[in-house]
Amino acid sequence: MLFNSFDFGIFLIIVYLLYWTIGRERRTFQNLLLVTSSYFFYGLWDWRFLSLIIASSFIDFYTGKAIERTSNKGSKKGWLWFSILWNLGILFVFKYFNFFIDNMGALFSTKIPEQGYHFIKVIIPVGLSFYTFQTMSYTIDVYRGRNKATNNLLEFLCFVSFFPQLVAGPIERARELLNQFEQKRNFSLQNTKEGLRQMLWGLFKKIVVADNLAVIVNTYYEAPQDYGSITLLFASTIFYFQIYCDFSGYSDIAIGTAKLFGFKLSKNFNIPYLTRTVANYWQRWHITLTKWFTDYVYGPIIKSTNRGYFMRFTAILVTMVLIGFWHGAKWTFVFFGLIQAVFIILERIEYKVGKKTYSLTKVLNKAPLVISIIYIGSIIIGSIIFFRAQDIDQAFLIYKRIFSFIPSPEFSLVIGYKISVVFILIAAEILTRFKNYPLFELEKHFNRPIRWVFYYAFIFIIFRYAGPKEQFIYFQF
């Protein structure tokens, strides 16, 4: 059930009406409705994997209780590792098993028969990387003493399966989302209006912008050997905006949907294309994933070692390569993460000239913003070729054709609204960059008739200029 489908609209209306009919005084029944609705929502993708998400929920719920109940430090650590190995284990089996089997076969020049693991190759649970990281962070935080283990199984099941953010985030922490299931939620007309506005903006980004750009990108990336340098560079640039509008559009819909039920989800994007450094870019792009790896990978590596240049740079390298690998079991994602790591390290290298200390970060922060935007755009668009390419061979073919300066007689800038709408969207976000999203708090600036003109205009544009329906890109991760 896609967010950009009529089925989801009907589902959402039914759950919303039932939820507020139950009322805030019967919070347990509200939570029961949410968990039932979330399992129904997830089961429509593939009901067979409901058992997996339920198993993860039960294991981490009782593991959290065991960690808090145990006074012995060794036992606490044992329970923690049980949770970590479970979560990473199911990720490995369903997402990375084939990658390692294929590469082991290639390493030893052995062809491994597929019969024994073919079922894993074709069935990967949707949202697996998101909810496993969410439940794993819960047990780690209980072990660290950052939050108490909950005694309410129903609330924990809601925390893991909450349908607005179940499939593609934001990746929430227990201290931010679980606590909200433990409190009464008051109906707020303002929350409902803001939620619907944010959903409208997210649908616009996804349906009108991302899905239309996908047509261009898919055309050029399906047969890159047929196109010249400018065309392939253009396609890669367009993909950068496609994936941004696709994923940030999903996040807007998720956050807006949660608002309808009285919940606040974490902000996941903060206009990343206006950043000055690669490090800062990742603090603005998929924010909850970057924070997760910072807290649970980068932080522990730094804490357990000396904090010299070598270990700090090693921690950056490991963290960014793992972020790349998190996206999928392909060498292209590993290379994508590696490129990010290299530039973050280069930005942090300090050198002295006389009595002054310089670094690339300091230079970029003082440079005109347009210089930083060109710098970031070149790196992200250059490396995103690995992200979009089907495999390493195709990625290198695209790079080769771009840098061979092969003529592009087929290229034309006349692609109509599909390109112009990108500039309109970027302008809207830049002009309202200090707000949560461009349609935020419209009633402070416009009266009701003008606001409804906005709404009808957006709805008309979404229906009139919708691109071919595409699944959200991050559903595959």
Secondary structure, 3 states (H helix, E strand, C coil): CCCCCHHHHHHHHHHHHHHHHHCHHHHHHHHHHHHHHHHHHHHHHHHHHHHHHHHHHHHHHHHHHHHHHCCCHHHHHHHHHHHHHHHHHHHHHHHHHHHHHHHHHHHCCCCCCCCCCHHHHHCCCCCHHHHHHHHHHHHHHHHHCCCCCCCCHHHHHHHHHCHHHHCCCCCCCHHHHHHHHCCCCCCCHHHHHHHHHHHHHHHHHHHHHHHHHHHHHHHHHHCHHHCCHHHHHHHHHHHHHHHHHHHHHHHHHHHHHHHHCCCCCCCCCCCHHHCCCHHHHHCCCCHHHHHHHHHHHHHHHHHCCCCCHHHHHHHHHHHHHHHHHHCCCCHHHHHHHHHHHHHHHHHHCEEEECCEEEEHHHHHHHCCHHHHHHHHHHHHHHHHHHHHCCCHHHHHHHHHHHHCCCCCCCCCCCCCHHHHHHHHHHHHHHHCCCCCCCCCCHHHCCCHHHHHHHHHHHHHHHHHCCCCCCCCHHHHC
